[in-house]
Amino acid sequence: MAATGYYCRELASNEIFKPMEQQLDIQTADAMELQLPIAGVGGRSYAFLIDWHIRFLFVLLWFIAIPLLFGQLLKMDEFFNEVFESAWWFILMVIGPPVVVYLFYHPVLELVMKGRTPGKRMAGVRIVTLEGHTPSVGAIIIRNVFRIVDSLPSGYVLGLIVAMSTKNAVRIGDIAAGTLLIYEDKVQKSLLQNLQNMATKPHIDARQWEIANELLSRWRSLERPKRTQLALQLFQNLGESVPQDQNERELDIRLRQQLKRIVKG
């Protein structure tokens, strides 16, 4: 069976500003439908607050550590005088790391963690494209560049207003990048439920293939224990043998290879 091509029914409308919907419906070429539960303003704000406090804690610890570090070389009462009176490199050393964390915290972690940050992970949300895939490097960069606009006039007021007004609860950066936030834990639970339902409906071959294809497409975005659990459940329902006596990494590779064989037929 040919690889499934995704298209999003949300793109059929040119009206960006509509009452917020609760899920994004994605239809495949096989007429199969997938639902991605959209994270609203509450989930988005909760994740942002967690990330904000993580950054604030780092900056706070940095400014506590810097005087202690240089206190080995300078008298403590001279430290802050050095900050304002010494060479540019000293000032850069003091304020550089907090500035770097503030500017690159979101884009770097969203790239490394495939659409997540620590705050998003704790809030159970994740960035995806309108087709339900992990966003590209370009999309992540665009989304974060537009934080400057979303933060106007202060405190992300503009971004919050736009998120409350748009169909998929997205801010300006998401509109520009073609992304949105979904509740990742609900997607994983839905996929697991579909795998469990296969045991009572083994005759639905097209559905089984669709679930296998969906799991394979999201393989790298899922944590290893979660994707292993889902794959083993799938193979059990299909009545296929699974690798035995292998370490986690080898098992992970073998399971992915078996999924590819199922999808490619």
N, C-alpha and C positions, 0 to 999 in steps of 0.2 A: 504494500500500500504506500502510495506517495506520501511524503511528509505533509502534515496538515498546514495549510496557510491560514493564518489568523486575520480576521478583519473585525473591526469594532463597530457595532451599531451606533455607538455614541457619536462617531464621526459623521454619520449621515446627516446630522442637523448642523446648521450654521449658527444656531442660537447658543451662544456661550452662557449667557445669564438666564438661568431658569431656576425654579425651586429645586433644592438639593435632593438628589436621589440617594437611596441607601446602598445600591450595588451597581457595578458595571457589568453588563451582560456582553459576553464575548461569544460569537458564533463561529464555528469552524467550518471548513469546506465539507465536512461530513454531516452538516446540519446538527452537530452536537453543540450544546450550549454550556458555557462555563460562567459562573458568577463570582465576581470579586467584590467582597464587602468593602465599601468605601469608608475610610476613616474620616469622620467629621471634624469640626473645629475643636471639639473636646479632646479627641485623641491626638490631634496634631499639636494642640497647645500643651497637653500633658507631656508629650515627648520633648517639645522644645524647652519646657521648664526644667526637665531633668538634665538635658544637655547644657542648659545655661548654668545650672548649679555645679555641674562637673567642671566647666570652664572656670567658673568663679573660684571653686575650691583649689584648682591648680594655681591660679594667679595668687590667691591668698597664701598658699604654701610657698610659692616662689618668693614672694616679698618677705616672708618670715625667714626663709632659708638664706637669702642673699646677705643680710646683715651678719648672720651667724657665720657664713662662709668667709666673708671678707673681714670679719672680726678677728680672724686668725692673723691678719696682716695689718689691719687698721684698728685704731681705737674705736669703740662703738660710737662714741659721741662725735667722731669725725666722719662716720660713714655717709650720712645724708648730705653733709657738706660736699663730699666727694661726688655724689650723684649730680649735683647742680654746678659744681665748679671744675670738675676734672675734664679730661679729654673726651671726645665724642664716643670713643670705643667703650668707655666705662658706662656712659649713659645707654648706649646700645645694648650692652651686656645686661643691664638691669631691666630695660623695658622691652627688649627684643623678643624674648620667649613669650611673654603674655600677648604681644601683638601677633606673633606667628600663630599661637593657639587660637586666638579670636578669628583670624582670617581663614585659616586652613582646617580648623577642626571638622566642620561639616563636609566640605568637598573631599578631603583625604579619607575620612572614615567611611563616607558613603561609597567611595570607590572600593576601598579595601573590604568593607563588610557587605558589598553588593546591595546597596540601597538602604542600608541601615546605619544607625549610630548607636552608641550605648543607650541613649534616651529612647530612641525608636524601638530598640529591642525590648527594653523594659516596658514600654507602652504597648508592645505587641503590634506595631505598625511597620510598614516598609514601603519604600518608593518603588513603583513599577511604571512601565510605559502604558499607553492606552491599549496596547495589545497584551498586556499582562506579563511582559518580560522584564528582566533586569535592565535598568537604564544604561545607556552607553556613557563613555567618558565625556563626550560632548554634551549630552543631556545633563549630566551632573554639573558640569562647569557652568552651563547656561543657567541652570536652576539656581546656583549659588551666586552667580554674578548679579542676578536680579534681586537678591536679598537687599541690595542697596535701595532699590525702588520700594520693595515691600515694607521696609523698615520706616519709611517716611510717614508722617513728619517725625515720629519717634515711637519707640516701643512696638514696632510692627503694626501700627494702627491701620495703615492702608492694606497690608497683607491680610489682616484679620477681617476687614470689611469685605474685601474681595472674596475671601474664602467663605464667608457667611452668605454671599450673594450668588456664587457660581453653582452650576449644576452638580459638579463633582467635588465640591468643597475644596477647590484649588486656589492657590495664590497666584500672583502674576508670574512668578518664576516657574511654576508648574505649567501654566498656559504656554509660556514661551518655549519650555523644554519638552512639552508633550508628556508630562508625567502626572501622577497622582499618588496619594497614600492609601493603602489598603490595610485592613486588619489581617496580618499574616497568620496569626494563630487560628483564625476562623477558616482561612483557606486550607490550612493543613488539616484541620479537623474534618472539613468537608471532603477532602481527598481521601482521608483515612476511612470515612464513613462509606464512600463509594467503593473502596477496596473491600470493606467488610460485606457490603451488599452483594458483591460479585459472587460470594459463596452460595447465595440462595438463587442467583440468576446466571448460572454458568453458560447459558445458551446465547447470551447477548455478546457475541464476539466483537462486534463493532465498538461496543461500549468498553469492553476490556482493552481493546487496542487503544481507544481514546485515553483511558486512564493511564495506561503504560506510557503513551506519548507525552501526556501532561507531566507525569512524574519525571520522565527523562529530560524534558525541557526545563524543569525547575531543579534539576539535580544539583548543580553547583551552588544554587542559592539557598539550599536547605542544609542544615547542620548534619554532620555525618550520622549521628545516632538516629535522627529523625528519618533521613532518607533510607537508611538501612532497615528500619522498622517497616516503612511503607513498602519497600521492595520485597522484603521477605513475606509480608502479608499478600502482596500481589502474586508472587510465585506459588504460595500455598493455595490460593484460590484457583490458580491455573493448573494446579497439579504438577508443577515442574519441580525437579530436584534443585536444591540449593547447595552451594559450596559448603564444605565442612572443614573443620580444623584449620582455619586460616586466621591470621591476625586481622585487625580492623581495617588496615589499609588494603590488604590483599582482597578481603571480602568486599570492600567498597568497589574496587576495580572490577571484580568478577560480576557483581550484581549489575553494574552499569553496562557491562558488555552483554549480559543476558537481556537487559532491557532494549538495547540497540537491536539485537537479533529479533526480538518480538516486533518492534516498531517497523523494521525494514522487511519483515516477513521472510 
